[in-house]
């Protein structure tokens, strides 16, 4: 949860202990209509899938209205980008990874 809140600036929507070593944590980008449920892997099959839920492809997209501002802020907070900014027909974009190996696009749509 710390990465999403402290480094990406997400808000904690819900954080509830569910018993039996389970915890319900929902985070969301500020002003977003979408949220993400963070769940701890249980068992070897789920643990083996950490960071590879999308088969090595970008699976998450974080939209911004100011790529330069947010890229600089994220970099200053230690977010690891895998590439420099690219200018694509659909907007400004760069891929970053979360601590679990999931790939994200930071994107300012054209």
C-alpha positions as CSV (number, residue, x, y, z in Angstrom):
1,X,0.0,0.0,0.0
2,X,2.8,2.4,0.8
3,X,4.0,2.5,-2.8
4,X,0.6,3.5,-4.1
5,X,0.0,6.1,-1.4
6,X,3.4,7.6,-0.8
7,X,5.0,7.3,-4.2
8,X,2.0,7.5,-6.6
9,X,-0.1,9.8,-4.4
10,X,-3.2,7.6,-4.4
11,X,-5.8,7.9,-1.7
12,X,-6.8,5.0,0.6
13,X,-10.5,4.4,0.0
14,X,-10.8,1.5,2.4
15,X,-8.5,-0.5,4.7
16,X,-10.2,-3.2,6.7
17,X,-8.9,-6.3,8.4
18,X,-11.0,-9.3,7.2
19,X,-9.6,-12.0,9.7
20,X,-7.6,-15.0,8.9
21,X,-4.6,-12.9,7.7
22,X,-6.8,-11.2,5.1
23,X,-7.0,-7.5,4.6
24,X,-9.2,-5.5,2.3
25,X,-7.3,-2.4,1.0
26,X,-8.7,-0.2,-1.8
27,X,-6.6,2.6,-3.2
28,X,-7.4,5.1,-6.0
29,X,-5.7,8.0,-7.9
30,X,-7.0,11.3,-6.6
31,X,-10.2,12.4,-8.4
32,X,-10.4,9.0,-10.1
33,X,-13.6,7.1,-10.7
34,X,-11.7,3.8,-10.6
35,X,-10.0,2.1,-7.7
36,X,-7.7,-0.9,-7.2
37,X,-8.1,-3.7,-4.6
38,X,-4.7,-4.7,-3.2
39,X,-4.7,-8.3,-1.9
40,X,-1.9,-10.4,-0.5
41,X,-1.2,-13.6,-2.4
42,X,-2.3,-16.8,-0.7
43,X,-0.6,-20.0,-1.6
44,X,2.1,-21.0,-4.1
45,X,0.0,-20.5,-7.3
46,X,-0.9,-16.9,-6.4
47,X,2.6,-16.1,-5.2
48,X,4.0,-17.4,-8.5
49,X,1.8,-14.9,-10.4
50,X,3.0,-11.8,-8.6
51,X,4.1,-9.2,-11.1
52,X,3.2,-11.4,-14.1
53,X,-0.6,-11.1,-14.1
54,X,-0.5,-9.5,-17.5
55,X,2.1,-11.8,-19.1
56,X,4.8,-9.2,-19.0
57,X,2.8,-6.5,-20.8
58,X,1.6,-3.2,-19.5
59,X,-1.6,-3.9,-17.6
60,X,-2.3,-0.6,-15.8
61,X,-2.7,2.9,-17.1
62,X,-2.3,6.1,-14.9
63,X,-3.7,9.1,-16.8
64,X,-2.4,12.6,-16.1
65,X,-3.2,16.1,-17.3
66,X,0.5,17.1,-16.9
67,X,3.0,14.4,-17.8
68,X,6.1,16.5,-17.0
69,X,4.9,17.4,-13.5
70,X,3.8,13.9,-12.5
71,X,6.8,12.2,-14.1
72,X,9.1,14.5,-12.1
73,X,7.2,14.0,-8.9
74,X,7.1,10.2,-9.3
75,X,10.8,10.1,-10.2
76,X,11.7,12.2,-7.1
77,X,9.8,9.7,-4.9
78,X,11.7,6.8,-6.3
79,X,9.3,5.4,-8.9
80,X,11.4,3.3,-11.4
81,X,10.7,4.1,-15.0
82,X,11.8,1.6,-17.6
83,X,12.1,4.1,-20.4
84,X,12.2,7.8,-21.3
85,X,9.1,9.6,-22.3
86,X,7.8,8.7,-25.7
87,X,5.5,10.9,-27.9
88,X,2.9,8.6,-29.5
89,X,-0.1,9.6,-31.6
90,X,-2.3,8.9,-28.5
91,X,-0.2,11.0,-26.1
92,X,2.9,11.3,-24.0
93,X,3.8,8.0,-22.3
94,X,6.4,6.2,-20.2
95,X,6.4,2.7,-18.6
96,X,7.1,2.3,-14.9
97,X,7.0,-0.6,-12.6
98,X,5.5,-1.1,-9.1
99,X,7.4,-3.0,-6.4
100,X,5.8,-6.2,-7.5
101,X,6.9,-6.0,-11.1
102,X,3.6,-4.9,-12.6
103,X,4.1,-2.6,-15.6
104,X,2.1,0.7,-15.8
105,X,1.9,3.4,-18.4
106,X,2.0,7.0,-17.1
107,X,0.1,8.7,-19.9
108,X,-1.0,12.2,-20.9
109,X,-3.6,11.6,-23.6
110,X,-3.3,13.6,-26.8
